[in-house]
Amino acid sequence: MTGVIEARIGRNHFVVEMPPSPRRLFNHDLVRALRPRVEVRDIHQESVRVVRLSVSEYRGRRETFGATRRLLGRIVISAPPRVPVPAWGREGSLTLMVDAPPVPDGSEPARVDEALALGRVGALLLDAGMSVTDVRDALDDVRVAAASDDVRVGVLPQLVIVTRRTTGAATMAPAGDSELSFRQSGRAGRLVRELRDKTTPLSAANARIEEIRAETAGHPVARWAFGSVLSAGGLAVLFRCPWWAILLSLAIGGLVGLLLALLQQVRGVAALAPFVASLVSTSLLGLAATRLELGPVPLLAVCAPVAILVPGAVITNGLLELTATDILTGSARLVYGLVVLAFMAAGIAAGAALTGLHLDAESAALAGEVPRLVTDATGWGALPPLWLSWVGIVVLGIGVGFIFASGWSLTLVIVAAMALTYALLISLTPWLGGSVATGVTACVVLLLARILEQRTVAVPTMVSFLPAFLLLVPGSVALVALAAADVQALTAAMATFASLCIGTKLGSVLGDLLR
C-alpha cells in the first residue's frame, strides 16, 4: 500500500490532505469515481471505533459514499494494489480521523473486537446456567486480564451489555435460545479460566465459542427417556421404596421422560410441563396402586419420576443473586422457581385426588430419614437393604448425566456430589433434625462447589450442586401437595425449604469470602 490521505470530518464536507499535494476541499462526494462493495464490521454511530472497509470492486463511476458522513470514528478504506483510485490519482488507502484521541498503532483489531468478544463470552456463560452475578465477576476477570480498562460490563438474565466509558458506545450480546448441556458448560468454564490466565487471547474467544455451541448432544428424546428411567429408579432405590414401587417408578419415569422431551418441542406448552408431568405421573401411580391393591404409596415413589423437574439451578441462582444485591434478577428467578414447585405440587395433588392415592405415612420424606425405615413386609413389599441406597446414588447420577449430556467425567462429579450430600444428611439428621440438617448440607455442598469451580478444574457450580436439590427438595414438594391438611406436616415441609434457602445463601457468602 502506498499513499495515505488524512481527512477531518466536518459538518457537511471533508478536508483532505494529500502529501505532498496541496490541500483540496471536497463536499460529501468525497469518493468520486470509486464504487466499492464493502463489508462493514462493528460500526456504531457517535462512537470512536476502528473499522475496516475493504474495497473489492472498481467500476469507474462517480458515486457518493454517503455512509461515511454518518460515521464517527476511524475508518480505513484499503484499495487493492492494482485498482486505480482516480480521486487521488494513486493506489493507496484513505484514513478518516475525528477530533478524538487517536488509537495507538497496533491496537485496532483488539479494540474493534474486544467488546463483542466479551459480550459473547458472557452470553455463553448465561446459557451455561450461571447467575448474573457470577457472569459479571467472570467477565470482569477476563477484562482485567485483557487490559481492557476502558470497558465496563452489565449483565441481565438474557443480555450482556459491554460499554466503553470514554465514548458511551454499547455492544449488546443476547443469550441463546436454549441452555447448554453440562458438557458444554464445562467447556465454557475452561474457556473463561484460559482467558483469565492469559493462556488464550481474547481475540480467539469467538472461534472457541462457536466450537462449544456447535457441540450439541444428539438423540434428545432417547436421552430424556433413558435418563428419566435411571433417575426415577435410582431415586426410588435411594429412598428405599418397596420393590413394587421401584418397578413402577422405572416404568413411569420412562413415560414421563418421553412426555417431557415431546413437550419441549412445542412452544408455549413447555411452561406447563411441570404440572402436566406431575399430574400424569401421580395418576398412573395412583391407578396402579388402586387397581393392583398394592397398599399405601411411599412419598418418594410419587415424586421420583418428576424429580428431575425440580428447578434447583433457578432457585440457587436466585439466592446467589439476592446475596450479591442483584435484587430484581434474584427475586424474579426465585419467584419463578417457586411457581414451578407450586405447579409440581398442584399436579401431584390433582393426580392423587383423581385416583384416590393413599400416602404411606411411614415412608421417608427426606434422605436423612432413610436409615430408620423398617418393615415386616416380604416379597414385592419388602424394602431394599440400606447398602443398596449407595447403588441408587450411582444410578441416579448416571441418569442425570444422560439427561443433561454431561459426559463421563462430569457424571463422576455428579455422583460424588450426590454421595457427599447423602452422607452428610444421614450423618447430621439424627443430631440436628431433618430441617436443620438440610440447611447445613446445602451450605457445605454449595461452598465446596464454589471452591471447586474457582480454584480447581472448571466445573460449573450448577453441575455439582444440582444433585443436592434432587435429594433435598422433592420430598418437601410431595409432602406439601399430599399432606396440606396436616398442619404439622405442612409446617415441617416449609421449615425444611426455608432452611435449604438459608443454607444456600450462607454457602454462597462463604464462597465469595474465600475467593
Buried (B, 14 or more C-beta within 10 A) or exposed (E): EEBBBEBEBEEEBBEBEBEEEEEBEBEBBBBBBBBBEBEEBBBBEEBBBBBBBBBEEBEEEEBBBEEBBEBBBBBBBBBEEEEEBEBBEBBBBBBBBBEEEEBEEEEBEBBBBBBBBBBBBBBBBBBBBBBBBBBBBBBBBBBEBBEBEBBBBBBBBEBBBBBBEEBEBBBBBEBEEEBBBBBBBBBBBBBBBBBBEEEBEBBEBBEBBEEBBEEEBEEBBEBBBBBBBBBBBBBBBBBBBBBBBBBBBBBBBBBBBBBBBEBBEEEEEEEBBBBBBBBBBBBBBBBBBBEEEBBBBBBBBBBBBBBBBBBBBBBBBBBBBBBBEBEEBBEBBBEBBBBBBBBBBBBBBBBBEEBEBBBBEEBBBBBBBBBEBEEEEEEEBBBBEEEEBBBBBBBBBBBBBBBBBBBEEBBBBBBBBBBBBBBBBBBBBEEBBBBBBBBBBBBBBBBBBBBBBBEEEBBBBBBBBBBBBBBBBBBBBBBBBBBEEBEEBBEBBBBBBEBBBBBBBBBBBBBBEEE
